[in-house]
Amino acid sequence: MKRFLLSAALAVIATTSGVDGSTARASDDVAQASLSAAYQRVLADPTDTAANMEYGRLAEAAGQPRKALATYERVLLYDPDNEEAMAAMVRIRRLLQPDRTLITFETGFGYESNPLQRNTDLESSLKAYANAVIDDERRFGDTRWRTLMTGNVEYFTDVSDLDYGYIGAVTGPVLDVSPRFTANPFAGGGVSLLDNSYYYSEAIAGMQFEGYLQGAYQLMRVRTGYRSFGDQSVSSDGFYADAIARWSVPTVVTDDDVLVLTPHVRWSNIDGIDIGPDPDDIIKPGRYFAWGGRVDYYWKVEDWLTLGAGVDVTQTLYRDLYTPDGDKRDDVLVEPIASAVFNRALGMQTDLAFDYRFQWNDSNDADRDFENHIVTARIVTRF
């Protein structure tokens, strides 16, 4: 009896498996026949948008994304305003995009005529610095995830009070918001040193939008953070928020130039320290509102040389700092900039660059006016 029941069970399993297998094969045969029929319609008229879109959808459903991608790209040749094809192309490209890690390392030497930004008793200094950025993007399931790690150090030979270091990271998903733009919500934090002592730590959250428009890279980032300062700082803790955009306009004068507009704004509500018994004896340099913009023009003169020039203007309105006349302090910082980059001067991935920056601060507190010349030579390598 047991032998009979076991044989019957095996027969049922075999029969069911055969049915399921036959059904799956039949379904695959139907899908392949539909795909082949759609492809024949595309061959009959490669400019037929409807036929191409049908074939692209079927190719995606059949798990053949590369065929679908080629089809959507063909549609956009004849129908560049087709939003479905554009969205599908972006989606599949992101799906097929391999994981990547880009490391940018920059090191150099410089000179500042007035690094302490004083009005009198100027003290110049040489400096050495290094910056590193690790930009990692990879796919987890159907979502791409970006992690950005940054670190930088500055060492001044004659003004050790300004020796500085920072390391931090932010991470978050990369989401498609339109055929040409992505959104990257992120969160993270960092820690900083000043004069070889703990300076501050911070938590950060924000959103970055980026993409290509008119053949150039465009960006907008908004973020907020909370900083907690060490005991040696004149600041204690508080929130800040900032926003920056980067608008690039290529081929302004020649085929090898670009104009870059960078508006920026920052609000800071960092508390200060109490230096006396009077309620007014509280230094709160971190409470201010700053806004401004930067304009840069880059011209690739030769394949090996790119020249740049620009100016950055920022107005800072302090909430708790006052002039001797009793007015709230109001500073305007103007920074003309010039650069020369020798592309691949030290290898296929390594550039040699020279920069000059002049800082001129005009304040309604005459004691806060200053000038500072900054000259740097740096090596930038990517791997």
Secondary structure, 3 states (H helix, E strand, C coil): CHHHHHHHHHHHHHHHHHHHHHHHHHHHHHHHHHHHHHHHHHHHCCCCHHHHHHHHHHHHHCCCHHHHHHHHHHHHHHCCCCHHHHHHHHHHHHHHCCCEEEEEEEEEEEEECCCCCCCCCCCCEEEEEEEEEEEEEEEECCEEEEEEEEEEEEEECCCHHHCEEEEEEEEEEEEECCCCEEEEEEEEEEEEEECCEEEEEEEEEEEEEEEEECCEEEEEEEEEEEEEECCCCCEEEEEEEEEEEEEEEECCCCCCEEEEEEEEEEEEEEEEEECCCCCCCEECCCEEEEEEEEEEEEEEEECCEEEEEEEEEEEEEEEEEECCCCCEEEEEEEEEEEEEEECCCCCCCEEEEEEEEEEEEEECCHHHCEEEEEEEEEEEEEC
